[in-house]
Amino acid sequence: MIQGKPLYRFILSGLLLVLPLVLAAQNAVPVKTARIKDVAIYLWKSAPATVVSLNDTAVSAQIKARIDEIAVKVGEIVEAGSVLARLDCTDYRIAEQQADANIAALDARIRLAERRLERTRKLERQQTASEELLDQREADLAVLHAQRRGALSDLENAKTHVSRCIIRSPYKAVITSRVAAVGEFADMGTRLLEIMDIEQLEISAQVPSRDIKAVEQAEEIYFQDTARRYPVKLRTVTPAVNTQTRNREVRLLFSNGPALPGAAGKLTWRDNQPHVSAKLLVRRGDSFGIFINNSGKARFHIIPGAQQGRTTPVDLPLDTVVITQGHYRLEDGQPVILYNPR
């Protein structure tokens, strides 16, 4: 049993230990807290975007000829290799036949020259023909072979022209315009049709430079037009800044079915940077920030660039405990006590 003075000392020492805790509890501000990951806001941002075709082509004539047929109409979709137009090919077929005939004639002359050369060689071995005549026969045959090679080039050129009498689509496309008409004479380079590739499509978006990193890190990103929302994936960010708008062009690909070429809309993405509500912001001095519960004491965390009334990004770990209620009357370092409001 503790008696007398030892008991008095025991009670006094206990009071000295408890009293600071009681006084601290009396000065502590009741607050409510939460982890940043439970109150974080992830904003959706957007930028203007357009669906562009990688191939928007003016189909032109490659030969001089009359237009016999325009085989397609505006709005039609054609497969790669489909006939778009036909040109009058009469002159070019005649040129092909002439080139073929020239080769046949040269082949006959070459056979004759080869026989003459063979006879001259026999006579030269019998010393009844001069070396000069032999040299002449060899030169005649070489000239004929050279002429035949030239004639073959003429034939290939004629066949190329004939192949260009029929104009085909280089890819799957939609016909966007008919420029020429049947019966017109087309010169080389005359535009006949305009077509647009409907398979090789990309989204071109103009994104502010400050948002480029968010776009590159976004896990959810879409192209949205008036009809629907399309999931897309980033292909590249152009390494140049528009000097007037301070934007950078971003190119993206459709992940699951494209929109129509030429469609205008917006690129939307979910920013992975956690933000906190403007309700958590308080002003202390010239700075805005939030209060953190640090082992029972309120610590004021300044957020550079934060503005009153606006949701703001934070760079704290997601497990950081922030004060969500009772923070308006706190000061840095002030003790806090948790409570559960009804």
C-alpha positions as CSV (number, residue, x, y, z in Angstrom):
1,M,0.0,0.0,0.0
2,I,1.2,3.5,-0.9
3,Q,0.8,5.8,2.1
4,G,1.5,9.5,2.9
5,K,4.1,11.4,1.0
6,P,4.9,8.7,-1.6
7,L,1.2,8.6,-2.6
8,Y,1.1,12.4,-2.9
9,R,4.2,12.4,-5.1
10,F,2.7,9.7,-7.4
11,I,-0.6,11.6,-7.9
12,L,1.3,14.9,-8.6
13,S,3.6,13.3,-11.2
14,G,0.5,11.8,-12.9
15,L,-1.2,15.2,-13.1
16,L,2.0,16.8,-14.5
17,L,1.9,14.2,-17.3
18,V,-1.8,14.5,-18.1
19,L,-2.1,18.3,-17.8
20,P,-0.3,19.2,-21.0
21,L,-2.4,16.8,-22.9
22,V,-5.6,18.2,-21.5
23,L,-4.5,21.8,-22.3
24,A,-3.4,20.8,-25.8
25,A,-6.8,19.1,-26.4
26,Q,-8.6,22.2,-25.2
27,N,-6.7,24.3,-27.8
28,A,-6.9,21.7,-30.6
29,V,-9.3,22.5,-33.5
30,P,-11.7,19.7,-34.4
31,V,-11.3,18.7,-38.0
32,K,-12.2,16.1,-40.5
33,T,-9.6,14.5,-42.8
34,A,-9.3,12.4,-45.9
35,R,-6.5,11.0,-48.0
36,I,-5.9,12.8,-51.3
37,K,-6.7,9.6,-53.3
38,D,-10.2,9.7,-51.8
39,V,-10.9,13.4,-52.6
40,A,-8.8,13.8,-55.7
41,I,-10.5,15.2,-58.8
42,Y,-9.3,14.1,-62.3
43,L,-10.3,16.7,-64.9
44,W,-11.4,16.2,-68.5
45,K,-9.8,18.6,-70.9
46,S,-10.3,19.1,-74.6
47,A,-8.8,20.7,-77.7
48,P,-10.2,21.3,-81.2
49,A,-9.6,18.4,-83.6
50,T,-10.3,17.3,-87.1
51,V,-10.3,14.0,-89.0
52,V,-7.8,14.2,-91.9
53,S,-7.1,11.8,-94.7
54,L,-3.5,11.1,-95.4
55,N,-4.3,11.0,-99.2
56,D,-6.5,13.7,-100.7
57,T,-5.7,13.5,-104.3
58,A,-6.5,15.3,-107.6
59,V,-6.5,12.6,-110.2
60,S,-5.0,14.0,-113.5
61,A,-4.4,12.7,-117.0
62,Q,-0.9,11.5,-117.8
63,I,-1.4,11.6,-121.6
64,K,-3.0,13.9,-124.1
65,A,-6.3,12.4,-125.2
66,R,-10.0,12.9,-125.4
67,I,-12.0,11.9,-122.4
68,D,-14.3,8.9,-123.4
69,E,-15.8,8.1,-120.0
70,I,-15.9,9.2,-116.4
71,A,-16.9,6.0,-114.7
72,V,-17.8,7.3,-111.2
73,K,-20.0,9.9,-109.6
74,V,-19.5,12.2,-106.6
75,G,-20.1,10.4,-103.3
76,E,-19.3,6.9,-104.6
77,I,-16.8,4.7,-102.7
78,V,-14.4,2.8,-104.9
79,E,-11.9,0.1,-104.2
80,A,-8.2,0.3,-105.0
81,G,-7.7,-0.5,-108.7
82,S,-11.3,0.5,-109.7
83,V,-11.7,2.2,-113.0
84,L,-12.2,6.0,-112.6
85,A,-12.0,7.2,-116.2
86,R,-11.2,6.1,-119.8
87,L,-9.4,8.2,-122.4
88,D,-9.3,7.8,-126.1
89,C,-6.4,5.5,-126.8
90,T,-6.5,5.2,-130.6
91,D,-3.3,7.1,-131.3
92,Y,-1.3,5.3,-128.6
93,R,-2.4,1.9,-129.7
94,I,-1.3,2.8,-133.2
95,A,2.1,3.9,-131.8
96,E,2.3,0.6,-130.0
97,Q,1.7,-1.4,-133.1
98,Q,4.3,0.7,-135.0
99,A,6.9,0.1,-132.3
100,D,6.1,-3.7,-132.4
101,A,6.4,-3.7,-136.2
102,N,9.7,-1.9,-136.1
103,I,11.1,-4.6,-133.8
104,A,9.9,-7.3,-136.2
105,A,11.6,-5.5,-139.1
106,L,14.8,-5.1,-137.1
107,D,14.7,-8.8,-136.1
108,A,14.6,-9.7,-139.8
109,R,17.5,-7.4,-140.7
110,I,19.5,-8.8,-137.7
111,R,19.0,-12.3,-139.0
112,L,20.2,-11.3,-142.4
113,A,23.2,-9.4,-141.0
114,E,24.2,-12.4,-138.9
115,R,24.2,-14.7,-142.0
116,R,26.2,-12.1,-144.0
117,L,28.7,-11.9,-141.1
118,E,29.0,-15.7,-140.9
119,R,29.7,-15.9,-144.7
120,T,32.2,-13.1,-144.5
121,R,34.1,-14.9,-141.7
122,K,34.3,-18.1,-143.8
123,L,35.6,-16.1,-146.7
124,E,38.1,-14.3,-144.6
125,R,39.4,-17.6,-143.2
126,Q,39.8,-18.7,-146.9
127,Q,41.6,-15.4,-147.6
128,T,39.0,-14.4,-150.2
129,A,37.5,-11.5,-148.2
130,S,39.3,-8.6,-146.7
131,E,39.4,-7.8,-143.0
132,E,37.9,-4.4,-143.8
133,L,34.7,-6.1,-145.1
134,L,34.6,-8.3,-142.0
135,D,34.8,-5.3,-139.8
136,Q,32.0,-3.6,-141.8
137,R,29.7,-6.7,-141.3
138,E,30.3,-6.7,-137.6
139,A,29.6,-3.0,-137.3
140,D,26.4,-3.4,-139.3
141,L,25.2,-6.1,-136.9
142,A,26.1,-4.0,-133.8
143,V,24.1,-1.0,-135.2
144,L,21.1,-3.2,-135.8
145,H,21.2,-4.6,-132.2
146,A,21.5,-1.0,-130.9
147,Q,18.5,0.0,-133.1
148,R,16.5,-2.9,-131.7
149,R,17.2,-1.8,-128.1
150,G,15.9,1.6,-129.0
151,A,12.8,0.1,-130.6
152,L,12.2,-1.9,-127.4
153,S,12.3,1.3,-125.4
154,D,9.8,2.8,-127.9
155,L,7.5,-0.2,-127.4
156,E,7.7,0.0,-123.6
157,N,6.9,3.7,-123.8
158,A,3.9,3.1,-126.1
159,K,2.6,0.4,-123.8
160,T,2.9,2.8,-120.8
161,H,0.9,5.4,-122.7
162,V,-1.7,2.8,-123.5
163,S,-1.9,1.7,-119.8
164,R,-2.6,5.3,-118.9
165,C,-5.7,5.4,-121.1
166,I,-7.5,3.8,-118.2
167,I,-7.2,5.7,-115.0
168,R,-7.6,3.6,-111.8
169,S,-8.0,4.5,-108.1
170,P,-4.7,4.1,-106.2
171,Y,-6.5,3.2,-103.0
172,K,-10.0,2.8,-101.5
173,A,-11.5,6.2,-101.8
174,V,-14.6,8.4,-101.9
175,I,-15.2,10.5,-105.0
176,T,-15.3,14.1,-103.8
177,S,-15.4,16.0,-107.1
178,R,-15.7,15.6,-110.8
179,V,-13.7,18.3,-112.5
180,A,-13.7,17.2,-116.2
181,A,-16.5,16.0,-118.5
182,V,-16.8,13.4,-121.2
183,G,-15.8,14.7,-124.6
184,E,-13.2,17.2,-123.3
185,F,-9.6,17.1,-124.5
186,A,-7.3,16.4,-121.6
187,D,-3.7,17.6,-121.7
188,M,-1.1,16.1,-119.5
189,G,-1.8,17.2,-116.0
190,T,-5.5,18.0,-116.6
191,R,-7.4,17.3,-113.4
192,L,-10.3,14.9,-114.0
193,L,-11.4,13.9,-110.4
194,E,-10.7,14.5,-106.8
195,I,-10.7,11.5,-104.4
196,M,-10.1,11.0,-100.7
197,D,-8.6,8.0,-99.0
198,I,-11.1,6.7,-96.4
199,E,-8.9,4.1,-94.8
200,Q,-5.7,6.0,-93.9
201,L,-7.1,8.5,-91.5
202,E,-5.7,10.5,-88.6
203,I,-6.9,13.0,-86.1
204,S,-5.2,16.4,-86.1
205,A,-5.6,18.3,-82.8
206,Q,-4.3,21.7,-81.7
207,V,-3.2,21.2,-78.1
208,P,-1.8,24.0,-75.9
209,S,1.8,23.5,-75.1
210,R,1.1,23.3,-71.4
211,D,-1.2,20.3,-71.9
212,I,1.1,18.2,-74.1
213,K,2.5,16.2,-71.2
214,A,-1.0,15.4,-69.9
215,V,-2.0,14.2,-73.4
216,E,1.1,12.0,-73.7
217,Q,0.3,10.4,-70.2
218,A,-3.4,10.1,-70.6
219,E,-4.9,6.7,-70.2
220,E,-8.3,7.7,-71.5
221,I,-8.4,9.8,-74.7
222,Y,-11.2,10.2,-77.3
223,F,-12.2,12.1,-80.4
224,Q,-15.7,13.4,-80.1
225,D,-17.9,14.8,-82.9
226,T,-21.6,15.5,-83.0
227,A,-22.4,11.8,-83.6
228,R,-20.4,9.8,-81.0
229,R,-17.1,9.4,-79.1
230,Y,-14.3,7.4,-80.6
231,P,-11.4,5.9,-78.6
232,V,-8.0,6.9,-80.1
233,K,-4.3,6.5,-79.4
234,L,-1.5,9.0,-79.7
235,R,0.8,8.6,-82.7
236,T,3.0,11.6,-82.4
237,V,3.4,15.2,-81.2
238,T,4.9,17.5,-83.8
239,P,8.2,19.0,-82.5
240,A,7.2,22.6,-83.4
241,V,5.1,25.3,-81.7
242,N,2.7,27.5,-83.6
243,T,4.1,31.0,-83.1
244,Q,0.6,32.6,-83.1
245,T,-1.5,30.2,-81.0
246,R,1.4,28.6,-78.9
247,N,-0.3,25.3,-79.7
248,R,1.4,22.1,-80.9
249,E,-0.2,19.7,-83.4
250,V,-0.9,16.2,-82.1
251,R,-1.6,13.3,-84.5
252,L,-3.7,10.4,-83.3
253,L,-5.0,7.1,-84.7
254,F,-8.5,5.6,-84.2
255,S,-8.4,2.5,-82.0
256,N,-11.7,0.9,-83.0
257,G,-13.4,2.3,-86.2
258,P,-12.8,5.7,-87.6
259,A,-15.1,8.8,-88.0
260,L,-15.8,10.3,-91.4
261,P,-12.9,12.1,-93.0
262,G,-13.2,15.8,-92.6
263,A,-15.3,15.5,-89.4
264,A,-14.7,18.3,-87.0
265,G,-14.9,17.9,-83.2
266,K,-12.7,17.9,-80.2
267,L,-10.0,15.7,-78.6
268,T,-10.9,15.0,-75.0
269,W,-8.6,13.3,-72.4
270,R,-8.6,12.5,-68.7
271,D,-5.8,14.3,-66.9
272,N,-3.8,11.9,-64.7
273,Q,-2.7,14.8,-62.5
274,P,-4.8,14.7,-59.2
275,H,-6.6,18.0,-58.4
276,V,-8.2,19.2,-55.2
277,S,-11.5,21.0,-54.9
278,A,-11.5,24.8,-54.5
279,K,-13.3,24.2,-51.2
280,L,-10.1,22.8,-49.7
281,L,-8.0,25.9,-50.6
282,V,-7.3,28.6,-48.0
283,R,-5.2,31.7,-48.1
284,R,-2.5,32.4,-45.6
285,G,-0.5,35.5,-46.3
286,D,0.0,35.9,-50.0
287,S,-0.2,32.2,-50.8
288,F,-3.0,29.7,-51.4
289,G,-2.7,26.1,-50.2
290,I,-4.2,23.3,-48.3
291,F,-3.8,22.0,-44.7
292,I,-2.3,18.6,-44.0
293,N,-2.7,16.6,-40.8
294,N,0.9,15.9,-39.7
295,S,0.8,13.8,-36.5
296,G,-2.0,15.9,-34.9
297,K,-0.7,19.2,-36.1
298,A,-2.0,21.2,-39.1
299,R,0.7,22.0,-41.7
300,F,0.0,24.6,-44.4
301,H,1.1,23.3,-47.8
302,I,1.5,26.1,-50.3
303,I,0.4,25.3,-53.9
304,P,2.2,27.5,-56.4
305,G,-0.2,29.0,-59.0
306,A,-3.3,28.1,-57.0
307,Q,-6.2,30.5,-57.5
308,Q,-9.2,31.1,-55.2
309,G,-12.4,29.4,-56.4
310,R,-10.6,27.2,-58.9
311,T,-9.8,23.5,-58.7
312,T,-6.0,23.1,-58.6
313,P,-3.5,20.4,-59.2
314,V,-1.4,19.0,-56.4
315,D,1.9,17.1,-56.4
316,L,1.6,15.3,-53.0
317,P,1.5,11.6,-52.6
318,L,-2.0,10.1,-52.8
319,D,-1.8,8.8,-49.2
320,T,-1.2,12.3,-47.8
321,V,-3.9,13.1,-45.2
322,V,-5.5,16.5,-45.9
323,I,-7.9,18.4,-43.7
324,T,-11.3,18.7,-45.4
325,Q,-13.4,20.3,-42.7
326,G,-12.4,22.9,-40.1
327,H,-9.5,24.1,-42.1
328,Y,-10.7,27.7,-42.6
329,R,-9.7,28.7,-39.0
330,L,-6.4,26.8,-38.8
331,E,-2.9,28.2,-38.6
332,D,0.3,26.5,-39.5
333,G,1.4,24.2,-36.6
334,Q,-1.9,24.4,-34.7
335,P,-2.9,21.1,-33.0
336,V,-6.0,19.4,-34.4
337,I,-8.3,16.7,-33.2
338,L,-10.4,14.4,-35.4
339,Y,-14.2,14.3,-35.0
340,N,-17.0,12.5,-36.8
341,P,-19.7,14.9,-37.7
342,R,-23.3,13.7,-37.6
